[in-house]
Amino acid sequence: MRAVAARVRGASVAVDGRTVGAIEGEGLLVLLGVTHDDGAEDVERMARKLWELRLLDGERSCADAGAPLLVVSQFTLYGDTRKGRRPSWSAAARPEVAEPVVDAVVAALRARGARVETGVFGADMAVASVNDGPFTVLVET
């Protein structure tokens, strides 16, 4: 499992012009990609990392600050561009495999006490954010 976590001052995701998820103020925008062999251990590890990652101002985590997360599925994080001009998506999990894993990460974050907003899996989404820093890291399990 792979995520890009960006410290933001606010972020939102819209589908068909309608906002489906948004966070205001300090928090994390998380683009989350799933590969074929991600399982329950990866779900728990990713949720813990995202919740406890000390990316916020003053080296605080979302857990420390009670800050929200906006989680958006992003299969393109597993695009392979090493050969040719067209990315290969073979490392990305198929939608029927990836969607339950993304849902499980969101559920695991909520079980830890996180306020989590989401996009819509598989939809054409417009993601907006006000990056803080900018401060962005790659998180892998």
PEFENZI-V866286 format. One record per helix or strand. SS is the DSSP state (@ for helix, = for strand). FROM is the first residue (numbers start at 1). TO is the last residue. If there is no record, write none. Layout:
((SS/FROM/TO) (SS/FROM/TO))
This chain:
((=/2/15) (=/18/33) (=/35/35) (@/40/52) (=/56/56) (=/60/60) (@/62/65) (=/68/73) (@/75/78) (=/80/80) (=/88/88) (=/92/92) (@/95/111) (=/116/118) (=/125/140))
